[in-house]
Amino acid sequence: MGREEFLRALRTNVLGRRKMHPLMVLLHEGELSREQLKSWIVNRFYFQENVPVKDAVILSKCPEPDVRRLWISRLLRREGMQRELGDVEGWVELATAAGISRERLMGSRVLPGVRFAVDSYVNFARTSSWLEGVAASLVEQFAKEELLARIDAFKRHYSWVAPSGLKFFMSRLAAVDESNEVALGIVMKYCITRKAQNRAVSSAVFASDVNWSINDAIYMDAFSQSLASPEREKGRHQTAS
């Protein structure tokens, strides 16, 4: 497959199989309560702090010097050693803006479904080839649309979250195109057969499934909590305390 055909295959298989997760629909429409949004932030943090671990595993397995040079730049950015915020500190800042202390964020016990999904993503990088690990990152080809929608949702519906919380999303938005080009360039260079390209698409589908499973766990927990307290106010009606 050429570049455009490969991107179409990626879009069809990653996005064409399903619509937006119900949790994200609720978040974008301002329908999450303050407590539910905080639960999303706390649980999603486990993913954010493990993505650099996943990228470090890929780097350690890669025998290609040119790929390592590209991938280490990505890892340094994830760790916050370049201009933008790193994945961990950026998410800590978001949590702080939402009234969640660093101590609570770091010490919280995440939902079992979230832990299982994230751990499976790291294990995928450990047990698959380095190229499949890189290919899994191709799911981020569609992250820009999600980031834009998320930023808009926070501005319109969750005014109780301090504006400083959006700094991490904005920094990721600024870097997403370059990051996508790096991963796509590596895959297009080293996946030289259709079979290899199909495996690359399958790797991205797996990463998409990980994100879906994370959202499933948070959504089911939020749903059970809302059944217990049906009078909870929705996010758009809440004011800062």
C-alpha positions, 0 to 999 in steps of 0.5 A: 500500500502507498501512503494514502491507501495505508492511511485509508486502511488505518482510518477504516479499521480504527475509526470505521469499526465504531463510533465515539465511546459513550463516555467521550460523548458525555464528556464532550456534551458537558454531561459529566458531573464534577465527581465523574470528570475527576474520576476520568482524570484520576484513572486516565493518569495511569495511562499517561504515566505508562505511555513513556514506559511503553515507548522506552520498551520499544526503544530498548528493542529497536536495532535500527539507529535511525529509528532510535534517534527519532524515537528517543526524541519522542520519549524525551518529549513524553518525559517533559525534557523538551519545551512542552509539558511531559505526560506526567507533569502535564496531567498533574497540572490538569488534575490540580486545575480540577481540584485534585492534589498531586498526592491524591492523584499519585496515591489513587487506586485506579479501576481494575479494568483501567489497570488491566488495559494499560498493563496489556498495552505495555506488555504488547510493547514487550512481547511484540516486535519493535515495529509493531510497537511503533505501529500501535502509536498510529492510533494517534493519527486521529488524536488531533480531532479528539484533542480539539473536541476535548479543549472545546468541551472543557472551555464550554462546559467545565468552567470550574476547571482552572484554565491552566488545566488546558495547558497540557492539551494545548501542548499536545495539540502543538506536537501531534502532527510531528509525532504522527509523521515520525511514527507513520514515516517509520512504519512506511519505511520498514513495513515493506510488504502488505502483510507487514502493513496489515499487522501494523494496522492491527497493532493500531486497532489493538491500541484503539481497543486499549483506549476503548477498554479504559473508557469502558471501565470508567463509564461503567463505574460512573454509571453505577455511581449515578444509579446510587445518586440520581440527583447528582448535578451535571457538569455544566450546572456546577460552579467552582467551590 
